[in-house]
Amino acid sequence: MIRADVNTLHYYYPFGQEMPGRSFNSNSYSYGFNGFLKDDEIKGSGNSYDMGERLYDPRIGRTPTPDPLMSQNATWSPYVFALNNPIVFVDENGEWPGVTFMFFELDVGLGLGYGLNYIRQEGIAWDEVGKTHFTLVSAVYIVNQNLEEGSSHPQFVLGASIGLSAGITQNWSANTFREATESYSAAASTGKPSVKAKFGIGIEGSENSFTLSGGLQAGFKFTRLNTSVEFGISLTDKEASVVNDATDVISESWILNNQRQIKDDNGNVTGFSGTVATRNTKGELIDTGIEVFSGTTTNEDGTVQSNGSYSSKNYQSEATKAEDK
Amino acid sequence: MKKITKNILIGVGVFFVLFFTVGGYFINKYYNEDVKSHPKMYCYQTFYGPANTVLMIENLKYRDAYVEFYDKVANGENPTFDFPLKTMPQYSPVYVMGYTDDGVLADVVSYYDRGISNGGSYLRGWVYAKTLHKDPPPKKKEQE
């Protein structure tokens, strides 16, 4: 017979405040609401938690210090907890979650299984490390579909819709742009099977992301599409500031310059490099000298694939740390 | 008049259903069969010594920059380029659909499965014709 001792027992209000008279703690267990470390010395038992990145007061549902990643989202107060909705969301460490995409999207599609669909998203993504300018393209035509041969990545279009919209996607399962686009679970309307019904304003959701978009879009369709990063430059916040400060144009313009193959001593191409440039109001190219390198993968058969996406060394090392969290 | 309009709408609807379900199947089938009836070759470059993947362009507006780049690569240089970065798989065959009039570029189709996050299992684009070979490249281990 095994006997277990109860170390802790708590009933919580939604924001984590302990219900009076319905809590027990033996003091041998230091963790409480949401698995956060209790910080009882200052405000009393259960009234202050260490979330990892900052403290949290469950009585007011607010943090005493701002979110370290507050620059990723200007629409929320940096002092809120779990986006003010602790029933739906879990705040794991006190930082703004995941990756935020803002994009413009062109979407034209028509089909009944076989069909035609072209989606082009251009925008900016903010993650824990920095910023990414990206272009994602999903193009399906009848001739590049492979439904009858049991393809591992079949594409289909069922329905019809046409539209031009702008939107924002929040992905909370990934910490970086490259992690989010590995599976495309973040990208609105691409990658995973999705249902799209937009009439002025569109809402899409999945287990990992939520998208809100608005624009001129009419129609209804189911799609499963393969996506390519047609273009991408990822920089740390500091490097992004250098590029944006180099121009007198208000809107951000990041241009790849001096792309080149990287070879090892044996002549094997192991990757690609380039520098980031921008333009001034006269249209002149200003090269910032910030080096970026393309993400390449070598498949089992030795094929080197490039996804067209470049990032700086600093971004890559910081992103690796962020993805390991 | 209303009856005619209704019949036209039904006819258009039936046409689209038939076109995309039956027509789509046959267009896809015959297109793929047609592609596979074209010469099968392998796309890789050995200008640096070992076999390396080849860059491709999907739009001929980059033709001049692309040809200039590969002319230099063929001379052993490692020049810069300013067209979008896309690579053609090297160890699986490509089907040669045709060439530009001057024979410098070849229009090729690859059915290599690049995965959902790299565009799937179909890729069509233009490559430097001198990078097409009848035989597959030696595997990396064999080259070493």
Interface residues (C-beta under 8 A of the other chain):
Chain A: L110 G111 L112 G113 Y114 G115 I142 V143 N144 Q145 N146 L147 E148 S151 S152 H153 Q155 T181 E182 S183 Y184 G191 N226 T227 S228 V229 E230 F231 L256 N257 N258 Q259 R260 Q261 K263 N266 G267 N268 V269 F272 S294 D301 G302 T303 V304 Q305 S306 N307 G308 Y310
Chain B: F16 V17 F20 T21 G23 G24 Y25 I27 N28 K29 Y31 N32 Y48 G49 P50 N52 T53 N78 P79 T80 F81 D82 P84 L85 K86 T87 P89 Q90 Y91 S92 Y112 D113 R114 G115 I116 S117 N118 G119 G120 S121 Y122 R124 K139 K140 E144
